[in-house]
């Protein structure tokens, strides 16, 4: 799929008319106008580097490169996962002529969206297209749901962007982390509207792959996931810093030292 290249905007300094002195008609001219010293050239500083940012991006969040999938052979009828669309089914693999080039294309249908995606076989790996996760890997993803939520000490907008990147990675382990962090048990504060949207998107991806693995449908798998989450009794969320280190553990260690 073609990617759009991003170009940084050039910073410009403009001088407004208010900076130019105006002498009205009939008014006395200044006796001795002192020469106005030239303004020093503005010194442009690079924005401070923030965690999760790339240099030269002027504070824009870093776009994490999509993980390259393992090399796999796809056949008609396979259930596959495309990172940004979730679970689909290989309808057929055919050679077609596009813009004068003959390409072998994988036709993937997504029934829920009534969409068909054509991915060149040669680009399938770099596009992140993969077969369904193994049962062992998916069980590891389900085990992650049992852990305590890990909330970063950052603004919600940054956390939301990280959650969306995890969902669009297509990795069941990363998607399970989003569900774990945003799930609310009875008695806990309700989710905000945006939290609920991201949570439901992550649940949708997990349920779709779980249904395909179990040979059921997404609705059945979603109910199974919901029951599993209800049965999990979690402690309070763990606060972590930008590097993922637990803040709570550091505070407890300091308290123990002071007590001694």
N, C-alpha and C positions, 0 to 999 in steps of 0.2 A: 504494500500500500504506500503511496507517495506520502512523504512527510514534508511539512511546511518548515522552512528554515526561518529562524527568528533573527531579526537584525536589531541591534540596540539603537535607540534614537540618539541623535547627536545633540548634546547640550549647547544652548545658545544663550548669550547674555545680550539683552536689549536695553537701550537707554531711552526713557520716555521724554516727552516734551517738557515735563515739569522740571527736568534737570537743567534746561536752558534758560538763563535769566532774560526777562522781557522788560524793556524800557518804554513806558507809555509816552505818547506825544505830548509836548509841553512840559514835561517833568525835567528837573535838573539832572544832568548826567552826574554820576558819581565823580567826586573830585579826583581821586587817584585810585583807579581800579587796580586792586592788587591782582597780580597774575594768579590764576587759579591753578594750584598744582594738579598735575595729571593724576588721575585715579590709578592706583596700582592695578595691574592686571589681575583679574579674579583668579584665585587659586582653587581649582576644582579638586575636591577630595574624592577618593573612591569611597563608596558607602562601606560602613563597617561590616565585617564578615559576620554573618549570623549563622547559628547552627542550622544545617539543612539548606543553605544557600550556596550558589555557585558564584565565583568571582566574576564581576562585570555584568551581573544580571540586575543591578540596581534594586536590591531588596526583594526581587521576585523569587518565589520558592523554587527549589531545585526540582527538576523533573527527573525522577529516578529512571534510568534506562530499563527497558523491558527485558526481563530475564529470557535468555535463549533456551528454547525447549530442547530436550534430547532428540537426537535423530530417530525418527520413527517412520514406519511404512503404514500408510493408511489405505483401507479398502472400503468398498461400498458397503454401507450398513453400519460402519463404526460410529459409536458415540464419541465425540471429541469435545474439547474445551478450547474456545477461542477467548483470549484474555479479556477483551472488552465487551463480549456478548454472552459469555457463559457456555452452557452445554448446547451442542447442536448435533446433527446427524449427517454423515457423509452420504449425499444422495448419489453422486457418481463422480468419476474421475475421467476427464476427457481432454483431448487436445483440440484447442481452438486457435483461430488466427485473430490476433488483436493488433491493430496498427501495423500490419505487415509482418508481425512476428508470430510464430507458432509456439504456443505455450501449453503446457500440461497443467490443467486447473483442477483443483479440488472444489466441488460444489457442495457447500454446507448449508443445510436448511435449519432455521430456527422457527419451529412451529408457533411458539407463543407470539413472536413478533411478525410472523408471516414474511420472513425475510430469507433470501438466499445470498450467501456470501461466496465469492469465487476467490480462492487463494492459490497462487502459483505453487506447484510442488516444490520448486527450487527455493521459494521464499517461506515455506511453511515453518521451518525451524526458527528463522529470525523473527517471524511474526508471533512466535510464542504458541503456535497451535500444538496441542498435545492430546494424547488419548486420556481416557478417564484415569484418575488416580488409582493406585492399587488399594486393596482393602486395608493393608497394613498402614499405608500412608494416611488414608482417610480416618482410620481409628486413632492415629496420633493427633489428627486435627480435632476429633471429638474429645480427646483427653484434655486438650487445651481449654475447652469450655469449662472444665472443672476448676481452673485456677482463678485466683483473685484478679480483678480488673487492675490494669496497670495504666495509670493516668499521668501523662507528661505535664510538667510545669510550663506549659506554653499556652498561647491564646487558642481559643476554640477554632478559629479560622484555619490555623496551621494544623491543628490536630485533625480537623475534618478533611483537609487536603491529603494528609498522610493516610487516613482511613480509606479515602477514595482510591488512592494509588495502590493500597493493599488489595482492595476489591478487584481492581482492574489488572492486577498482576496475574490473576487466574490461579494462584497458588492456594490450595485449600488450607494450608497452615496459616498463612497470612490473613485469609478471610475469617478463619476461626478466631484469630486474635481480635478482629474488629467486633465480632459477636460477643466475645468474652468481655471486652472493655465497655461495651454499650448496653449490655443486658441489665435489666433491673428486676430484682426479686420483689416480692410483696413486702411492703413497709419501707422500701427505698424511694427516694425522690423520683418523680416521673421524668421521662425523657423530654427534652425540648423537641420542637418540630423538626429541626435539622438533624438532631441525633436520631430521632425515630426513622427519618428517611434513609439515613446511611445504614442503620441497624437492619431495616427491612431489606435493603438491597443486598447486604451481606448474607442474611438468612435465606434470601431467594437463591443466591448462587450456591450456598451449601446444600440447600434442599434439592436443587435441580441435579447436582452431581450425585447426591446420596440416592435419589430416586432412580437414576440411571444405573447406579451400582447394584441397588437392591432389586432392580427389575420391576419397580412400581412406578408411580407418577410423582410429580413434584408436590402435589397437595398432601399425599399420604406421608411423604418424607418430611414435609414441613410440620405436620402434626407430631410425628415421632420426635423431631428435634425439639419442639416446644415442650413436650412431656419430659424429655431428658433435661432440659434447662430448669423446669419447675422442680425437679427432684434434687437439683444441686443446691446445697446450702453454702453460700459464700461468706467470707469475712469481709471486712471493710476494704475498699480499694487501696492499692499500694501506689503511693506517689513516687514518680521517678523523674530524674533530671533528663536533659536533652540527650545524654548518652545512654539512657536506659537504666542507670544505676538507681537502686532504691534509696529514696531520701529518708524514709521512715526508719530504715535499719541504721543509718548514720546517726539520726537523732537519738535512738535508743542506746547506741553505743556511747554517745556523749553523756547521757544521763547516768549510765552505769559507772563511768569513770568518775563523775562528780560525786556519786553516792559513796564511792570508795574513799 
